[in-house]
Amino acid sequence: MMCSTKMTGSNFIKRMSISLWKPALAGLLVIASLAGCNLRHEGARDLHGIQVPEGFTIEEAVDPSLISYPMFASFDNSGRLFLCESTGETFSTEEHLQKPPYHIRLLEDTDGDGVFDKSTIFADSLTYPKGAVFYQGSLYVASAPELWKLTDTDGDGVADKREVLLKGWVLHANAAAFGGPFMGPDGWLYMTDARRSFDITTKEGVELKGKSTRIWRCRPDGSDLEPFCS
């Protein structure tokens, strides 16, 4: 593994892992409840075979009619949940690129009872949205070949400002592709990439091209892109 010489890699990775495992676990639990939300509630500690330890409860998070096929999830600062969703259909890589079929849904709990009751398509016409993170009013999404910054400027739950921060990661329909981003404790965005190759021109005009897997990082404005390890 090659780590960036700008930081002490091992210490940073430890800190980054600690900061990320809790929200990641929370996201898994939310997806678990979403996946089972069309099943009968069988008890406070058991939802159709999904069991939690004593002292914890598991509840339905949203009515299934409000969602489609959630793959990844990310909260914002106010507890709204962004779901990267598919259509449930299989598309070729070429079909993804010609007419991007996927979307990101925004779920809101408008009455504060702990259940999402409002569902809005935050952004549509995306290729495989393989993760997202909300930061300072915008949702950052890895949707190969691009890294997107999506912003709702008028508060209607729809991203009316869409900006491609960087592009050049090769998409493959089997999802072995560009993923993330995650916000590191250092204020940088971190992304992963599979073996599908990349051909990127950075904001500074540097050409990056290769085929091996990478963990990437950049600043929230897309500047200073570099491989953190490979």
VEXKOLMI-400592 format. One record per residue: residue in three letters; y, x, z of N, C-alpha, C, O in turn. Coordinates in steps of 0.001 Angstrom, whole numbers, padded with zeros to 6 digits, always signed. Layout:
<nodes>
AlaYXZYXZYXZYXZ;...
</nodes>
This chain:
<nodes>
Met-001192+000849+000000+000000+000000+000000+001230+000877+000000+001291+001858+000741;Met+002227+000537-000831+003473+001270-000878+004551+000414-000256+004857-000662-000770;Cys+005137+000868+000844+006184+000115+001514+007543+000688+001161+007665+001866+000824;Ser+008560-000153+001240+009905+000286+000920+010352+001389+001862+010106+001330+003067;Thr+011006+002387+001306+011495+003493+002127+012792+003135+002834+013286+003911+003652;Lys+013352+001963+002526+014603+001575+003163+014399+001036+004575+015361+000898+005331;Met+013149+000729+004937+012878+000166+006248+011598+000779+006784+010817+001368+006036;Thr+011392+000637+008079+010110+001031+008643+009149-000116+008407+009176-001115+009126;Gly+008312+000023+007414+007491-001085+006919+006626-001731+007963+006611-002958+008060;Ser+005882-000941+008776+004929-001531+009708+005630-002362+010770+005177-003460+011095;Asn+006735-001851+011318+007454-002601+012345+008056-003868+011765+008043-004922+012401;Phe+008588-003755+010540+009179-004938+009929+008139-006011+009665+008375-007190+009928;Ile+006979-005602+009142+005936-006577+008836+005480-007279+010109+005224-008483+010092;Lys+005375-006540+011216+004989-007170+012481+006010-008214+012888+005646-009322+013281;Arg+007298-007864+012794+008337-008801+013176+008361-009993+012240+008532-011131+012676;Met+008190-009731+010952+008204-010811+009982+007026-011747+010208+007174-012964+010096;Ser+005857-011193+010525+004672-012024+010754+004877-012932+011950+004524-014110+011902;Ile+005448-012394+013034+005685-013195+014231+006651-014321+013940+006463-015439+014419;Ser+007691-014039+013154+008693-015063+012878+008188-016136+011927+008719-017246+011916;Leu+007160-015823+011118+006709-016762+010097+005495-017582+010488+005277-018652+009919;Trp+004686-017112+011451+003424-017828+011666+003645-019193+012288+002883-020120+012016;Lys+004675-019342+013121+004908-020633+013753+005322-021705+012760+004713-022774+012741;Pro+006368-021456+011903+006677-022485+010896+005551-022715+009913+005367-023832+009428;Ala+004785-021657+009610+003656-021839+008694+002620-022771+009297+002083-023640+008610;Leu+002336-022588+010603+001390-023467+011283+001904-024887+011329+001149-025838+011126;Ala+003214-025030+011601+003792-026366+011619+003639-027045+010272+003330-028235+010194;Gly+003860-026269+009197+003704-026833+007862+002285-027263+007588+002064-028302+006966;Leu+001307-026478+008042-000089-026837+007851-000424-028131+008577-001144-028976+008045;Leu+000098-028288+009795-000181-029499+010555+000443-030715+009889-000159-031788+009853;Val+001666-030545+009357+002306-031650+008651+001495-032045+007431+001241-033229+007210;Ile+001081-031054+006626+000291-031347+005439-001026-032000+005817-001501-032895+005119;Ala-001623-031555+006929-002870-032175+007373-002661-033641+007682-003483-034481+007315;Ser-001563-033954+008356-001311-035354+008686-000936-036141+007445-001307-037308+007323;Leu-000197-035520+006510+000134-036212+005274-001116-036500+004465-001270-037579+003893;Ala-002011-035513+004425-003231-035678+003646-004097-036788+004208-004827-037444+003464;Gly-004025-037007+005512-004862-038024+006130-004143-039312+006423-004684-040195+007088;Cys-002898-039432+005921-002099-040570+006362-002555-041889+005767-002118-042941+006232;Asn-003411-041877+004766-003911-043135+004235-005220-043544+004904-005899-044462+004444;Leu-005569-042861+005987-006798-043144+006710-006474-043789+008050-005386-043590+008590;Arg-007392-044542+008576-007154-045274+009817-006942-044327+010988-007668-043344+011138;His-005937-044625+011826-005682-043825+013018-006778-044109+014037-006930-045250+014473;Glu-007540-043098+014421-008700-043294+015280-008465-042872+016723-009404-042852+017519;Gly-007227-042535+017072-006943-042130+018438-005892-041051+018452-005646-040389+017444;Ala-005271-040878+019606-004154-039959+019714-004558-038515+019475-003723-037687+019112;Arg-005861-038200+019681-006316-036826+019482-007264-036692+018296-007792-035608+018046;Asp-007481-037767+017573-008441-037734+016477-007952-038635+015353-007826-039847+015533;Leu-007678-038054+014210-007253-038818+013043-008250-038557+011934-008163-037553+011227;His-009206-039475+011786-010246-039374+010762-010887-037984+010741-010990-037343+009695;Gly-011307-037545+011908-012014-036277+011995-011133-035072+012235-011642-034003+012576;Ile-009802-035211+012066-008891-034114+012400-008619-034185+013893-007969-035117+014365;Gln-009109-033211+014631-009008-033235+016081-008049-032169+016578-007951-031084+016005;Val-007345-032495+017650-006436-031539+018280-006835-031372+019737-007477-032260+020298;Pro-006472-030251+020369-006876-029997+021756-006255-030993+022725-005294-031685+022391;Glu-006808-031058+023913-006269-031914+024961-004835-031506+025261-004513-030320+025346;Gly-003984-032508+025418-002573-032250+025636-001738-032364+024379-000508-032377+024439;Phe-002416-032449+023223-001728-032620+021940-002105-033979+021356-003141-034554+021691;Thr-001239-034478+020474-001544-035722+019766-001367-035498+018274-000638-034598+017857;Ile-002027-036307+017481-001869-036259+016021-001534-037670+015548-002206-038632+015920;Glu-000509-037785+014740-000004-039085+014309+000265-039065+012811+000423-038001+012212;Glu+000316-040233+012223+000691-040358+010823+002171-040029+010665+003009-040530+011416;Ala+002487-039191+009694+003862-038739+009495+004608-039577+008464+005834-039678+008521;Val+003877-040185+007515+004536-040922+006444+003537-041878+005814+002338-041603+005769;Asp+004042-043000+005330+003207-043934+004596+002805-043310+003263+003652-042724+002589;Pro+001542-043419+002864+001094-042775+001627+001801-043269+000376+001804-042576-000642;Ser+002396-044443+000431+003099-044956-000744+004377-044174-001037+004947-044309-002119;Leu+004833-043362-000089+006074-042621-000255+005872-041218-000821+006848-040527-001116;Ile+004622-040790-000977+004346-039432-001448+003316-039476-002568+002729-040523-002843;Ser+003101-038324-003217+002084-038275-004268+001029-037233-003908+000069-037562-003212;Tyr+001175-035999-004354+000174-034961-004100+000859-033720-003511+001134-032761-004232;Pro+001135-033742-002193+001849-032617-001575+001019-031337-001585-000180-031350-001306;Met+001694-030221-001915+001033-028916-001943+001622-027965-000899+000884-027288-000183;Phe+002952-027918-000814+003645-027043+000114+004790-027831+000749+005292-028791+000165;Ala+005200-027414+001959+006242-028147+002664+007170-027201+003399+006767-026119+003827;Ser+008430-027623+003541+009417-026814+004254+010479-027725+004844+010994-028615+004166;Phe+010805-027499+006112+011839-028281+006792+013218-027661+006557+013343-026467+006283;Asp+014247-028501+006672+015604-027965+006748+016071-028025+008196+015287-028346+009090;Asn+017339-027721+008431+017837-027617+009802+017922-028953+010523+017980-028986+011752;Ser+017931-030046+009788+018060-031362+010410+016745-032117+010494+016736-033295+010851;Gly+015630-031464+010172+014319-032094+010292+013851-032825+009054+012788-033445+009070;Arg+014623-032765+007980+014142-033337+006719+013044-032436+006169+013034-031228+006409;Leu+012124-033039+005433+010978-032291+004922+010976-032299+003394+011013-033356+002765;Phe+010933-031106+002816+010834-030954+001367+009376-030711+001009+008746-029797+001540;Leu+008841-031527+000109+007455-031402-000332+007406-030950-001782+007966-031604-002662;Cys+006736-029831-002029+006443-029427-003399+005197-030202-003825+004122-030007-003258;Glu+005334-031072-004813+004252-031978-005171+003815-031800-006625+004595-031418-007496;Ser+002544-032091-006843+002019-032167-008205+001850-033630-008584+002124-034526-007787;Thr+001401-033857-009795+001156-035220-010267-000294-035635-010060-000649-036794-010270;Gly-001135-034680-009645-002560-034959-009537-003310-034717-010826-004528-034887-010887;Glu-002571-034312-011873-003186-034029-013170-003239-032528-013413-002537-031758-012757;Thr-004073-032119-014357-004188-030716-014733-003452-030483-016045-003652-031201-017025;Phe-002594-029463-016043-001837-029119-017243-002095-027668-017611-002333-026834-016737;Ser-002049-027371-018884-002177-025987-019323-000879-025242-019034+000150-025854-018750;Thr-000940-023933-019108+000260-023131-018920+001320-023500-019952+002502-023603-019623;Glu+000900-023698-021192+001834-024047-022255+002498-025396-021989+003693-025561-022229;Glu+001725-026352-021495+002294-027665-021182+003299-027565-020039+004335-028230-020062;His+003000-026739-019044+003944-026507-017953+005283-026015-018476+006337-026495-018060;Leu+005234-025063-019383+006455-024443-019879+007222-025348-020843+008453-025353-020849;Gln+006497-026108-021650+007148-026973-022634+007795-028192-021980+008898-028589-022359;Lys+007117-028785-021005+007639-029962-020317+007214-029891-018851+006214-030501-018473;Pro+007956-029157-018021+007574-028966-016614+007317-030299-015914+008202-031154-015870;Pro+006096-030489-015360+005703-031813-014896+005863-032075-013394+005737-033220-012960;Tyr+006133-031054-012606+006086-031223-011149+007477-031444-010553+008489-031357-011247;His+007500-031733-009255+008766-032075-008619+008758-031678-007142+007729-031295-006585;Ile+009923-031779-006534+010067-031604-005087+010613-032895-004513+011619-033430-004977;Arg+009927-033383-003492+010302-034640-002842+010978-034352-001505+010609-033412-000801;Leu+011961-035162-001167+012642-035053+000117+012280-036253+000982+012486-037399+000583;Leu+011735-035984+002175+011393-037029+003127+012373-037006+004293+012717-035943+004809;Glu+012819-038197+004702+013761-038308+005812+013304-039377+006798+012728-040392+006408;Asp+013567-039135+008072+013336-040109+009134+014695-040695+009494+015439-040098+010272;Thr+015027-041854+008939+016378-042394+009072+016628-043088+010401+017778-043229+010816;Asp+015542-043534+011092+015740-044259+012350+015312-043469+013584+015355-043981+014702;Gly+014899-042221+013374+014606-041352+014506+013349-041677+015277+013229-041296+016441;Asp+012395-042382+014654+011167-042736+015371+010042-041734+015148+008926-041941+015625;Gly+010324-040649+014430+009308-039620+014214+008455-039830+012986+007540-039048+012728;Val+008737-040868+012226+007984-041153+010995+008955-041141+009817+010015-041765+009873;Phe+008591-040435+008758+009437-040406+007569+009403-041765+006874+008331-042287+006571;Asp+010581-042333+006624+010639-043666+006013+011450-043692+004727+011528-044732+004072;Lys+012051-042574+004354+012828-042513+003113+012318-041378+002253+012138-040256+002727;Ser+012086-041675+000981+011530-040701+000053+012398-040629-001197+012684-041648-001828;Thr+012816-039409-001549+013670-039197-002708+013144-038009-003510+012713-037012-002931;Ile+013176-038110-004831+012846-036954-005666+014061-036029-005666+015081-036322-006289;Phe+013933-034917-004962+015036-033977-004808+015286-033196-006095+016434-032971-006478;Ala+014211-032786-006756+014335-032054-008020+013080-032280-008844+011967-032178-008327;Asp+013253-032587-010123+012099-032805-010996+012076-031739-012084+012870-030798-012067;Ser+011161-031901-013021+011031-031007-014183+010864-029557-013773+011582-028677-014249;Leu+009906-029314-012881+009610-027964-012422+008197-027588-012855+007315-028444-012928;Thr+007989-026308-013141+006637-025809-013279+006045-025736-011879+006618-026296-010944;Tyr+004945-025081-011717+004244-025046-010430+005174-024575-009301+005423-023375-009189;Pro+005699-025495-008451+006572-025096-007349+005729-024592-006176+005227-025376-005371;Lys+005589-023302-006100+004636-022715-005163+005331-022226-003892+005241-021056-003520;Gly+006025-023157-003240+006674-022853-001980+008180-022973-002059+008768-022910-003138;Ala+008808-023149-000882+010254-023326-000812+010740-022993+000591+009975-023039+001554;Val+012014-022660+000693+012633-022455+001999+014077-022945+001919+014761-022722+000920;Phe+014534-023613+002977+015903-024126+003031+016771-023124+003774+016419-022669+004863;Tyr+017911-022782+003174+018785-021779+003780+020231-022066+003409+020588-022105+002232;Gln+021062-022266+004435+022502-022453+004277+022852-023467+003191+023658-023196+002301;Gly+022225-024641+003286+022585-025757+002428+021874-025849+001095+022132-026771+000321;Ser+020978-024907+000812+020283-024930-000468+018787-024709-000268+018361-024096+000711;Leu+018000-025217-001207+016563-025014-001200+016218-023960-002246+016561-024096-003421;Tyr+015535-022910-001801+015111-021829-002685+013638-022041-003019+012817-022216-002119;Val+013301-022027-004307+011970-022415-004765+011414-021380-005739+012101-020958-006668;Ala+010178-020979-005521+009468-020127-006482+008731-021030-007461+007747-021678-007104;Ser+009206-021065-008674+008615-021898-009720+008594-021067-010991+009501-021149-011819;Ala+007535-020258-011136+007464-019289-012233+007728-019964-013578+007221-021054-013842;Pro+008510-019322-014408+008943-017919-014329+010213-017677-013530+010718-016554-013522;Glu+010758-018710-012843+012059-018560-012196+012007-018631-010672+011088-019203-010085;Leu+013016-018034-010056+013374-018277-008662+014618-019154-008684+015663-018752-009195;Trp+014495-020382-008116+015557-021389-008194+016323-021500-006891+015772-021293-005810;Lys+017601-021831-007007+018424-022259-005883+018893-023672-006190+019644-023893-007140;Leu+018440-024638-005372+018726-026051-005621+019631-026583-004517+019342-026409-003333;Thr+020722-027229-004903+021711-027683-003934+022099-029130-004199+022343-029528-005339;Asp+022151-029903-003131+022643-031285-003190+024094-031266-002718+024354-031195-001517;Thr+025030-031328-003647+026443-031168-003293+027101-032455-002817+028145-032400-002168;Asp+026514-033624-003124+027155-034889-002765+026380-035685-001717+026762-036810-001393;Gly+025288-035112-001179+024582-035741-000068+023735-036944-000405+023412-037737+000480;Asp+023362-037102-001682+022556-038266-002057+021060-037982-002061+020267-038842-002445;Gly+020665-036772-001634+019246-036440-001579+018677-035922-002882+017465-035744-003004;Val+019538-035679-003860+019108-035163-005161+019869-033867-005454+021085-033800-005276;Ala+019148-032852-005898+019786-031577-006215+020549-031702-007528+019947-031717-008602;Asp+021874-031790-007442+022684-031912-008644+023178-030553-009129+023763-030461-010208;Lys+022954-029509-008356+023297-028148-008780+022031-027311-008782+021418-027108-007734;Arg+021636-026829-009941+020407-026050-010098+020753-024703-010711+021303-024626-011810;Glu+020425-023654-009988+020765-022307-010434+019519-021438-010470+018775-021369-009492;Val+019292-020773-011599+018226-019783-011711+018775-018456-011202+019656-017862-011822;Leu+018244-017992-010062+018701-016731-009501+018104-015543-010237+018792-014563-010524;Leu+016800-015644-010544+016087-014572-011233+014981-015196-012075+014536-016305-011780;Lys+014536-014509-013106+013431-015005-013909+012665-013842-014513+013174-012727-014631;Gly+011413-014136-014896+010598-013121-015532+009205-012984-014957+008440-012125-015395;Trp+008850-013833-013960+007486-013823-013440+006617-014704-014339+006993-015828-014672;Val+005472-014193-014719+004624-014906-015677+003888-016050-014973+003242-015855-013944;Leu+004003-017226-015546+003343-018413-015000+001900-018488-015492+001607-018144-016638;His+001008-018937-014621-000339-019310-015036-000692-020610-014327-000446-020752-013129;Ala-001266-021557-015058-001507-022897-014538-002531-022944-013418-002618-023955-012722;Asn-003313-021881-013217-004297-021910-012135-003682-021550-010785-004400-021413-009794;Ala-002370-021396-010741-001604-021157-009501-001692-019731-008989-001120-019424-007943;Ala-002392-018849-009692-002369-017431-009333-001088-016850-009915-001108-016138-010919;Ala+000024-017168-009264+001323-016845-009830+002346-016653-008711+001993-016535-007538;Phe+003588-016626-009092+004734-016404-008232+004779-017436-007103+004650-018634-007359;Gly+004961-016985-005852+004972-017899-004712+006019-017534-003679+006502-016402-003628;Gly+006364-018525-002850+007374-018339-001808+008575-019222-002135+008422-020257-002783;Pro+009765-018826-001694+010046-017650-000865+009971-017964+000621+009905-019123+001032;Phe+009981-016892+001419+010106-016971+002864+011379-016234+003262+011759-015250+002627;Met+012030-016713+004310+013220-016036+004793+012825-015060+005890+012311-015469+006931;Gly+013060-013781+005667+012738-012769+006654+013799-012690+007734+014914-013170+007531;Pro+013482-012092+008887+014451-011950+009978+015606-011027+009621+016603-010968+010341;Asp+015475-010308+008513+016547-009427+008064+017512-010124+007118+018454-009497+006632;Gly+017294-011443+006839+018181-012189+005957+017877-012042+004482+018676-012466+003648;Trp+016727-011445+004131+016294-011309+002752+015240-012366+002450+014507-012794+003342;Leu+015168-012783+001196+014112-013671+000730+012908-012827+000311+013055-011820-000380;Tyr+011718-013251+000738+010484-012539+000389+009597-013457-000442+009410-014626-000104;Met+009054-012924-001528+008201-013676-002442+006923-012899-002713+006880-011682-002535;Thr+005891-013597-003140+004645-012959-003546+004414-013190-005031+004944-014136-005615;Asp+003618-012318-005634+003318-012463-007053+001887-012014-007306+001406-011052-006707;Ala+001224-012719-008193-000167-012395-008519-000214-011369-009648+000789-010732-009968;Arg-001351-011228-010220-001583-010176-011212-001154-010597-012622-001518-009935-013594;Arg-000402-011666-012749-000076-012208-014074+000993-011419-014799+001286-011707-015959;Ser+001579-010437-014148+002581-009526-014697+003993-010098-014567+004177-011267-014225;Phe+004971-009264-014843+006372-009643-014713+007198-008800-015678+006843-007671-016017;Asp+008306-009385-016105+009259-008706-016983+010631-009252-016600+011078-010265-017138;Ile+011283-008583-015680+012483-009103-015031+013657-008176-015282+013518-006955-015203;Thr+014801-008747-015582+016054-008011-015585+016850-008458-014371+017211-009631-014271;Thr+017130-007551-013450+017815-007901-012210+019283-008215-012480+019789-007993-013580;Lys+019950-008730-011463+021369-009028-011592+022192-007763-011841+023297-007821-012381;Glu+021639-006638-011443+022328-005371-011658+022001-004746-013013+022491-003665-013342;Gly+021153-005448-013810+020823-004972-015141+019643-004024-015209+019407-003400-016243;Val+018897-003908-014113+017726-003034-014081+016513-003794-014616+016278-004936-014221;Glu+015751-003181-015498+014552-003806-016048+013339-003430-015200+013066-002251-014971;Leu+012621-004445-014741+011400-004261-013962+010259-004901-014728+010305-006091-015039;Lys+009238-004119-015031+008129-004619-015832+006831-004009-015330+006768-002811-015052;Gly+005787-004840-015211+004504-004342-014739+003463-005434-014686+003726-006575-015065;Lys+002274-005084-014214+001156-006031-014195+000516-006191-012821-000203-007164-012591;Ser+000759-005272-011917+000074-005358-010618+000767-006363-009703+001900-006775-009952;Thr+000066-006747-008645+000614-007706-007691+001734-007059-006882+001789-005839-006729;Arg+002622-007906-006369+003770-007417-005622+004125-008378-004487+003864-009578-004565;Ile+004723-007827-003436+005557-008609-002531+006989-008193-002855+007353-007022-002743;Trp+007785-009169-003256+009164-008920-003670+010127-009320-002566+009780-010081-001663;Arg+011339-008796-002653+012409-009295-001802+013732-009176-002543+013911-008319-003408;Cys+014659-010069-002175+016011-010018-002717+016942-010686-001720+016495-011333-000773;Arg+018221-010524-001938+019198-011209-001101+019324-012669-001563+018943-012991-002689;Pro+019854-013555-000706+019915-014976-001070+020689-015291-002343+020518-016367-002915;Asp+021534-014375-002794+022223-014616-004070+021454-014050-005257+021938-014086-006389;Gly+020237-013521-004997+019414-012979-006068+019645-011508-006356+018960-010937-007205;Ser+020578-010887-005679+020877-009483-005929+019881-008567-005222+019157-008995-004323;Asp+019856-007307-005637+019051-006256-005001+017549-006536-005023+016839-006154-004093;Leu+017064-007191-006059+015629-007441-006159+014870-006122-006168+015251-005174-006854;Glu+013777-006077-005384+012935-004876-005374+011547-005250-004883+011396-006224-004146;Pro+010518-004484-005284+009195-004680-004713+009143-004090-003311+009437-002910-003121;Phe+008771-004902-002335+008668-004438-000962+007373-003662-000770+007345-002656-000061;Cys+006296-004133-001404+005042-003382-001444+004240-003869-002642+004510-004942-003183;Ser+003265-003087-003051+002500-003452-004253+001123-002836-004184+000318-003020-005097;
</nodes>
